[in-house]
């Protein structure tokens, strides 16, 4: 039987559900980007690695606290302290990711389909980036590769901000 903490308990469960859904969406989009970059024999930006690391830890934490709450054994004070720690980590991810994204206008970029954006943009622009650097992708250059990549990266950024 679920614990009865009134409206506050229901709000906690609903918030955890929305957090978990947002985090899983962030993980999926970020993993797609990392897979595309790795398939082109390049090293993904540190921002993407940090994003997927923080969100993976956060989704595991959300699931565990949801189970502990449902079993009525969730310690509230340590949970609040850990929530604050994850909040700080998500703020750092959103700020670092948002530095170049806040100035980028996705509507001004070329409009490519999803397959074209992940294949053509990497094939044409990645070769220049990989040649000039040691195989490591520059995040600021990469987000401007196509309109689709820009919009998906802004979606990740927006979901990170929404989790605050």
N, C-alpha and C positions, 0 to 999 in steps of 0.2 A: 504494500500500500504506500502511495506517495505521501511524503510529509505535508503537513498542513501549516503553512506559514502565511496564509491569506493572499492578498493581492501582491505583496512583496515576493512571495514564493513563486507565484505564477509569472510575475515579471522576470524573475531570475531565470526560470525555465525557458521562457520565450526569448529572452536576450541570448541565452546560451545556444538556442536553436538557430537564431539568426547569425550569431557569431560563427558557429560551425559551418553554416552554409556559405557565408562570405569567405571564410578561410579556405574552404575546399575549392571555391571558385578561383581564388588567388593562386592556390597551389597548382591547379590545372592549367591556368594560363601561363604561369611562370615556367612550369615544367615543359610546356609546349615550346616556349622560346628557347629554353636551355637545350632541349632535344634538337631543335633546328640548328642551333649554333654548333653543337657537338657533332652533328651529322656532316657539317661542312668543315670538319677538322680544325675548329677554332676553340678558343677558351672563352666561356661566357663571362660577362662582366661580374665583378664582385657584388654589385648591387642586386643582381638576380639571384646569386648564390645566397646572399644574406636574406633576401626576401623569402625564398623557399625554406630556408633553415628556420627563421623565426616563425613563419606561419605553420610549418609542420609541427614545431614544438607547441604552438598555441592551440592547434586543432586537437592534438593528443590531450593537452591539458583541459580543454573544453569538454571533451568526451569523458575524461576521468571525473571531473568535478560534477558533470551531469549525473553520472552513475552514483557517485557518493551522495549527492543531494537526494536522488531518488531513494537510496537505501537509508536515508536519514542519518548518515554518519559523516557529513561534510563539516569540518571545522571552519567556522566562518572567518575568524581573524587571520589564520594563515592563508586562507583562500583570498582574502582581500589584499594581503601583502603580495601574493603571487600575481594577482590581477594587476596590481600597480606596476610590478616588474614587467609584465607582458605589455602593459600600456606604454611604458617608456620605450620598450624595444620596437613596438609598432610605430610610435611617433618618430623614432630614429629612422626606420625604414621609409616612412612616408616623406620625411624631410629630405633625406638623401636622394630618394627617387624623384622627388618633386623639384629639385633645383633646376635640372635642364628641362623637365616636362612643363613647368609652369610658363615658360616662354615660347613653347612650341605650338604652332597653330596647325592642327592636323588637317584642316580643310584645305590648306595650301599645298599639301603634298599630293603626289600623283596617286590616282585612285586605281588600285590593283585589286583583283580578286584575292580570296584567301590563299589559294594555291599559288597564285602568281606572287603574292607578297612574301610568302615563306620560301619560295624557290627562286624566283627571278631576282628579288631584291638581294638575297644573299649571294646568288651567283654573280651578279654584276658588281655589287658594292663591297662584298666581303673580301673579294680577291684583292682589292686595293687596300683595305684596312689590314688584312693579314700580311700583305707584302710590306707595308710600311711599319707595322708593329711586329712584335714577336709572337704572333698568333693570338693575341689577346684583343678582344673586341672592346672598343670604346663605347660606353653606354650612351653618351650624348650623340655620337655619330650614328649609332645603331637605331635609336628610336626614330630618327628621321629618314630611315630607309624607305618606308612606304606609309601610306595613310592607315592601312590595316594594323601595322605594327604600332604606330603611334596611338591609335584608338584603343587597342588592347592594353598597351602599357598605361595609358591614362585610366582605363578601367581598373587595373590593378592598384594604381595610385589612389583612385577614388574609393575603392573598397577598403584600402588601408586607412584612409582618413575616416571613413564611416565607422570603423571599428573602435574609434576613440570613444 
